[in-house]
């Protein structure tokens, strides 16, 4: 083999994706765009339920895995639930308005 062929072979080893992973990415993007385009209460509740199900599944997987796989799923579960929970916290402005309302 020539030197350029070795370099090309080495570079191609790092950029390979399986068909399954590409299909999952396309599915994820398609559901996201469909939810943005056809926004309704049904879509919102469906995507929210799917998100909760995936986060619950990640907690169970983190319990049953060991080593670095456990750390990966634990991080996914922790960051996912944190990201899902932050919008539920009332903002500072709404607390001020509540305090003004209660002080009347």
FENTARA-V205063 format. One record per residue. N is the residue number from 1. RES is the residue in one small letter. PHI is phi in radians with two decimals (999 if undefined). NEAR is the number of other C-alpha atoms within 8 Angstrom. D_LAST is the distance of its C-alpha to the last C-alpha in Angstrom with 2 decimals. Layout:
BEGIN
((N,RES,PHI,NEAR,D_LAST) (N,RES,PHI,NEAR,D_LAST))
END
This chain:
BEGIN
((1,x,999,4,83.68) (2,x,-1.48,5,82.98) (3,x,-1.16,6,80.33) (4,x,-1.16,6,78.16) (5,x,-1.20,8,78.33) (6,x,-1.12,9,77.23) (7,x,-1.15,8,74.25) (8,x,-1.14,8,73.27) (9,x,-1.11,8,73.68) (10,x,-1.14,8,71.55) (11,x,-1.20,8,68.76) (12,x,-1.24,8,68.83) (13,x,-1.17,7,68.34) (14,x,-1.54,6,64.85) (15,x,-1.92,6,63.60) (16,x,-1.49,6,64.51) (17,x,-2.15,6,62.05) (18,x,-1.40,6,62.96) (19,x,-1.13,6,62.72) (20,x,-1.08,6,60.29) (21,x,-1.16,8,57.83) (22,x,-1.17,9,58.08) (23,x,-1.13,8,57.49) (24,x,-1.13,8,54.36) (25,x,-1.12,8,53.04) (26,x,-1.10,8,53.88) (27,x,-1.09,8,52.23) (28,x,-1.08,8,49.02) (29,x,-1.17,8,48.92) (30,x,-1.12,8,49.84) (31,x,-1.13,8,47.07) (32,x,-1.08,8,44.56) (33,x,-1.18,8,45.77) (34,x,-1.12,9,45.91) (35,x,-1.16,11,42.32) (36,x,-1.26,7,41.26) (37,x,-1.30,6,43.46) (38,x,-1.88,7,42.75) (39,x,-1.19,9,39.09) (40,x,-2.71,6,37.87) (41,x,-1.14,6,36.00) (42,x,-1.13,6,39.39) (43,x,-1.10,10,40.30) (44,x,-1.06,10,36.97) (45,x,-1.21,8,37.26) (46,x,-1.16,8,40.95) (47,x,-1.17,9,40.59) (48,x,-1.12,8,37.73) (49,x,-1.15,8,39.90) (50,x,-1.10,8,42.88) (51,x,-1.10,8,40.99) (52,x,-1.08,8,39.85) (53,x,-1.10,8,43.44) (54,x,-1.16,8,44.92) (55,x,-1.18,12,42.57) (56,x,-1.14,9,43.41) (57,x,-1.11,8,47.07) (58,x,-1.16,12,46.88) (59,x,-1.16,11,45.62) (60,x,-1.13,8,48.56) (61,x,-1.15,10,50.99) (62,x,-1.11,14,49.74) (63,x,-1.19,7,50.43) (64,x,-1.60,7,53.97) (65,x,-1.65,8,55.06) (66,x,-2.29,8,56.43) (67,x,1.19,6,56.66) (68,x,-1.22,6,55.47) (69,x,-1.16,9,54.79) (70,x,-1.13,13,52.30) (71,x,-1.10,10,50.57) (72,x,-1.10,9,50.40) (73,x,-1.22,12,48.84) (74,x,-1.16,11,46.49) (75,x,-1.10,8,45.27) (76,x,-1.05,10,44.88) (77,x,-1.14,12,42.85) (78,x,-1.14,8,40.65) (79,x,-1.20,8,39.94) (80,x,-1.16,9,39.58) (81,x,-1.21,9,37.01) (82,x,-1.13,8,35.09) (83,x,-1.14,8,35.19) (84,x,-1.31,8,34.13) (85,x,-1.50,8,31.22) (86,x,-1.07,7,29.62) (87,x,-1.15,7,28.16) (88,x,-1.40,6,26.38) (89,x,-1.40,6,24.27) (90,x,-1.15,7,20.88) (91,x,-1.32,6,20.82) (92,x,-1.15,6,18.98) (93,x,-1.10,6,17.19) (94,x,-1.22,8,15.80) (95,x,-1.19,9,14.61) (96,x,-1.10,8,12.80) (97,x,-1.10,8,11.15) (98,x,-1.15,8,10.29) (99,x,-1.10,8,8.90) (100,x,-1.13,8,6.70) (101,x,-1.17,7,5.73) (102,x,-1.28,6,5.54) (103,x,-1.40,5,3.83) (104,x,-1.31,4,0.00))
END
